Amino acid sequence: MRRYWPTFLMAGVLAALGLYLYLVELPAQRTDEMTASQATRILTFSEAEITRLTVRSSSGEVVLTQTPGQSWSITAPIQTDADQRQVQALLRALVTGKVSRLVEEHAVSLTPFGLERPSTVVTVGNGSRQETLSIGDAGPLSSSLYVLRASDQAVLLTDLAPKDFLNKTLLSLRRKELLQFAQQDAERLRLTYPTTEIVLYAQDEKPKKKWKIRYPIEAEGDRTQVQALLFRLEDLKALAIVDPGPERDKLASSLTKPKIKITLHAAGADHVVRLYQSDPASGEAYAQTTGDGPIYKVSPSAIKDLTKDLFALQDKRLLGVEVADIAMLSIKTREEQYVLIHQHDEWVLEEQPTEKVRQDVADLVVSRIVNLPAEERVLKQAGPLAPYGLVSPSAEFVATGRDGRVAGRLALGNQVGGLVYAMGHRIPGIFQVRPDLLTQIPSQLALLGQGTVPTP
């Protein structure tokens, strides 16, 4: 036993050393690291702790507050919604900002750092806690700023970027989106013009919502066009805001008849915006969401983007029937004619019903025929067909529904200027379409896997 006592002694020494490191050295190291980390931070606040924010610049002072669980709002000089992204970006820059160097404590002169008359003064707070940062000139690097911290009167060189703090005005910090809605909640859309209106309703269908025109005609809506219109409504922002007052009243007197009034019903509420352009020559455009609220100056292009005629919003696929509703599809070109029959989820040739048809080739050509959209409208109502090559079409497609009646028709005529004249079942009139389909129609041999399949 006596011969093992050096081993026991060594084990005890190691255990004591480990206990010392664990209880004394490591906590001290963590404390030093934490202290060093805090020393390099500009603020001791975390972003979640900040509930009050004041931004003062040459353009005035803006006071913002946040109630826990709520969005940021502006409380002075007016009461309105804040731009959440702008406020959060400003706060994130503050709480993640680092001190690159302590330049001077209790500086005798602040002028060399642009802090005698700071461009921006930011105050953050939570209850009785508060910190004020004065933003001065740019430092040696373009992405650095001199900052005076009020709590210790220290002049700091920081890694704050000028773009995050300069030119912060009431307009830049307030919400500029005119409408607040989620596109997936949109249920009804009404476009009212001086002489007419268009009404669309959404239908929940898988995989995507489907839109239908209810007025002035009953028709399928162009999903892509309607979604683009909703995106533009979501993105409609004010370039300037004229709040209630004498200036607003004077401007309102010149805004008499709106170019367009848009009423969007979403999540059980109506969202309304009226767009005006009293003097198109000046290029200025304005919008209102309420009769007595602010007047918003908007981009003139907004009126063009949001003003859509009936043709633009309706489904422009000319054949007029969906693939699933086709029982037979007659395909006629100047070279040949054949009929595809849809049975048991497969296509077969009427002329050779026992022969195996390449389903990928058949599916592709049927999809191209069904989904061919009009690009331009030539005539609203069909007139003489000869000038357009539609008396004897270069290609003609007739779809028969499961009830045995003609469900869709499409004829392609002459090609002019990179487009082909066309006439379809879905929309009356004569149109121009892309010419690609004329070179993409497979022959019967290609459908049977015995000929060359047209390349896309």
N, C-alpha and C positions, 0 to 999 in steps of 0.2 A: 504494500500500500504506500509505504514511504517513497518508493521510487517513482510513483505517479504524481507526487505533489507538485513538481514543476509544471506538469501538463495542466493540472487543475488551476494553478496560479495563473498560467498564461491564458486559459479560457476565461477566468474571472476578469483579467485585465481587458481582454477583447470585448467581453460583455459590457463592462463599464464604459469602455470607449464608445461602443455602439450606442449605449443608452445616452451618453453625453451628446453624441452627434445628433441623435434623434430629438432629444429634448431641448438642446441649447443651440447648436450650430445651425441645423436646418431651419428651425423657426426664425432664427436671426437672419439667415440668408434670404428666406422668403420675405421677411419684413423689409430687408434692404432692397430686394428686387422690386417689391411693391412700392416702396418709397421712391425708388429711382423711376419707376414707371409713372407714378403720379407726378413726379417732378417734371417729366417730359410732356405731360398732358397740359393743354391750355386750360381746360375746364375740369373741375372735379365732379360735375354733373354727368349722369348717364342720360341718354336721349329720352328714356321713359320717365325720368324724374322731372323733366322740364314741362311746366304747364303754363308758363307765361313768357312771352317774347316781345321785346320792343326793338324796332329798327328805326334809327333816326339818321337822316341824311339831309342834303341841301334841299331836297324836295319836300321835306316834312317828316313827321313822326307817325309811325304805324304801330298800333298796339294789337297783339294777337293773344288769344287765350285758348286753352283746351280743357274741357271737362273730361275726366277719365271715361274712356269708352266712347267718346264723341270725336268728331272731326275738329280741326282747328278753325277758328273764326276770327274775323277782324272786329274789334270793339271800338276802335278810334282810328282815324277821325270819323268814320262812319261804321255802321254795323252791317256786315255782310259776310258771305262765305269766303274763306281763304282758299288759295290754290294749294292743295295738300302736297303736291309734288314739290313745289317751290319751297314751302316751309320745311318739309322733311329734308330736302337737300341741304338747306341752310343749316339746320340743326345737326345733321349728320357730319357736315364739314366741320362744325364747331367741336363736337364731342370726339371726333377721330383726329382732329388736328393735333400736331405735335410742336413742341418748342425745339427749334433747331439750336438756339443759343440764347442764353440770358445776356442781353446786350448791356443793360445798365439798371441799377436799382435807384429809385428816387432821382431820376435824371434832372439835372439842372436846366437843360434846354431840351424841349421836345421837337423843335423845328427841324433838326437834321433828319428826323424819322417821319416827317409829315404828320406828326401827332399833335402839333399845336392847334391845328384846325382839322381834325380827322374827317375823312370822307364819309365814314359810316361809324355809328356807335350802336353796338348790339348789347342788349341787356336780357339775360335769361334768369328765370326765377322759379321757385317752388315754395309756396308759403312764405316764410320769413327769410329763406335763403335766396341770395341774389348774387350775380356776378355781371360786371360790365366790362366789355372789351371795346376799345377804340381802335379802329382800323386806320393805319397810316399808309405810307408809301410802299411800293414794291421793294423787295430786298434785292440782294445781288443776283438771285435767280428769278426767272420770270414767274415761277410758281411759288413765290414766297412773299410774305407781308410782314411789316413791322406792326406790332400790336402792343397797346398799353393796357395792362390788366389792373383794374381798379383796386382789387382786394389787397395787393401788395405793392402797387405803384411800380411794377416792373415793366421795363421795355423789353419786349421779346421779339426775336426773329423766328417766325413760324413757317410751317409748310402750307399755310392756307393759300388758296388760289384767288387772285383778284376777281375772276369771273363769278365766284360764289358770293361776293360781298359788295361789289361795286354796282351802282345804278339800281339799287333796290328801292322801288317806288311803291305807292299804293296800288297802282295798276299791276305791277309785276307780282305782287303778293296776293292779290285777290283773285277769286275764281273768274276765269274768262270764258269758260264753256257756257253757251247760252242755255243748253238743255242738259238735264241729268236723267239718263235712263239707261237701262241695259238692253242691248239689241235683242237678246233672246226673249225679253218680256214684251216686245212689240206685238200688238194684236190688230191694230187698225191704223190706216194711214189715209189722210184726206188732204189733197192738194187743191186749194181754191184759187182760181185765177179770176181776173175781172169779168170774163165772159163765160167761164165754164169751171168744172171741177172734176177731179178723178178720185175715186174712192177704192181702196184696196183692203182686203181682209186677209189675215194670216190663218193658215190651217196647219195644225200640228200633224206632220207626217214624218215617217222615218225614211231616210236618216236625217233629213233636213226639213225645216219649216217650209211650207209651200204658200205662195201668195196668189190670190185671185182678185181680179178686177170685178167690182160689183156695179160701178157706174163710171161712165155713161153706157158701157156695154158689159155684158157678162163674158169674161174671158180669163184664160190662164195668164198669170203675171210672169214677167221675166225675173226669175229669182236673182240672177246676177245683178240686174239693174236696180232692183229694189234694195238688195243688200248694200250696193254701192251708195244709194241714196241715204240709207240709214247710217252708214259710216260717215258720210259727209255731215249729217245732222249731229252725230256724236262729236265730230271734230270742229263744229262751227264755233269759232272763238272771236271774241271782241278784240279789235285793234286799239280801240279807245272806248271809254265809258263816260257818258254824260249823265250824272246823277240828277235827281229831282231838284229843281231850282229854276231861276230865270233863264239861264242858258238852255236848259232842257226844254222849257216851255216854248221858247222862241224856235228851237229846232223842230219841235213837235208840230208846230203850226204849218210847217212846210211839207210834212209827211202826211199826205191825204189818203191816196189810194195805194195799197200795197201791190207790188208786182206779183207776190204770191203769199198766201197764208197757208202754213203747214200745221196740221193738227195730228199729233201722234198719240194714240192711246196705248199706254204700256203700264202693266202692273196695276190696272184699275184706275189710272189717272190720266188726264189729258195734258199733253205738253204742247204748247202753242208758240209759234214764232211767225212774225210778219216781217217781210223783207221789202224795203223801199229803195227806190232810186229816182228821186224827183227830178234830177238833172243828169241824164246819162252822159252828157258831154263832159261834166266834171269828173266822172268816174267814181264818185263817192256813193257808198251804199250803207244803209242803216238797217237795224233790226230792233224789234220790240218783242218781249215775251208777255208783258202785261200792259194795260192801257195807261197806268199811272206810274210805272216803274222806270228804271233807267233806259236810256236809248243807247244802243251799242253801235259803234262804227265797225263795219265788217268789210272783208275783202270783196270788191265788186265781182270777182269770179264766183263768189258764193251764190249769187243770184243765178248765174248761168248753170252752175253745178246742180242746183236744187230745183230748177225749172225744167220739168220733164213733160213732154207731150204723151198722148195716149200710146202712140206707136212705140216710143222708147220703153214704156213700162210693161207692155204686153209681151207674152211669149211669142217670139219671132220665128220659131221653128215652123216651117211652112207646111210640111206634110199633114200635120194636124192629128196625129194619133201616137200613142205610146207603143213601144215594142211589145209589151205584154198583152196588148189588146188586138194585135194583128193575127188573123187566122191565115191569110194569104197575102202575098206581096208580088204584084206583077211588075217586072222590070223590062223596059223596052228601050233599046237604043237603035241607032241606024244600022248596026251590025247584026243584032239578034234580039230575040225576045224569049223570056222564060218566066215561070211562076214558081216562087218558093212557098211551100206550105209548112205551117208551124203546127206540129203535132207531137205530143208527149215530150215537150221541151226540146224538140229537135227540128231542124229544117230539112225538108226533102224537096227534090225537084218534082213538080207535077208531071213533067214529061217522062221522067225516069224514076219512079217512086221506089224501085228496089235497089237503086244504086246508092252507095254511101257518099253523103255530102260532107265536105270538110266544114265542120261546125265553126271553127275559128274564122274561116274566110266568110261564111254566111253571116255570122254574128256581126262581124266588122262592117260589112257593106250595109246591112240592115240598120245598124246603129248610125252610120254616116248619113243614110237617107232620112231616118227619123229625126235626127238632131241638126239637120242643115238649117241655119238661121238666115233670115233676110239681113242684108247689110245696109241697103239703101232702098227707100221707097221711090218708085218712079211715078206711079199713078195710084190714087186712092181707090178708084174703081176701075175694073178691067175695061179697056176700050178695044180698039182694033188691035188684033194680036199679030198680024203679019209683020209690022215694023220691028217686032221684037223676036221674030223667029219662033213664035209660040203656036202658029197654026200647024206646023209640022215640027214638033220639038226634037231637039237633039237627044233628049232622054226624057222618059216619062215613067212615073211610078204610081201605082194605084194599090192602096191597102184596103183589104176587105176585113171587116170585123167579124167577131164570132157569131153575130146574128145574121151574117150573110149579106150585109149591106156595105156599100162603099163608106169607109171610115176616114180615109185620107187620100189626097192626091197631090202630086208635085210634078210640074213640067219645067224643063230647062230649055231655053232658047238660044239666041245668038250670044256670042261673047264679044264684049266691047270694053276697051279700056281696062282690062284685067278683071272684069266682073261679067257674070252671065245673067241675062234676064231670066226671071223665074216667076211662076204663078203657083200658089198653093191653096190648100183646102182651109187652113186655119184662119188666114187673114185675107179679106178681099183686096184686090189690087194687083199691080205688077211691080216686081221688086228686082233688085240685083243681088246676086249671091256670089260667093267665092267659086271659082271654076274647078277646084280640085276634084270634086265628085265625078266629073266627066271622065277623068283618067283613072278612077279608082273602082270602077264597076267590073267585077270579074266575069269572065266568060263561063259558060256552062262547064267547059272542060276544066277550067281552073277550080270551079266549085267541086268537081269530082276528083281533084288532085291529079289531073292529066295535063294541065296547062300552066302557063306562067301566071302567078298571082301578081296583080298590080302592086307596085310599091307605094307607100304612103306619100 
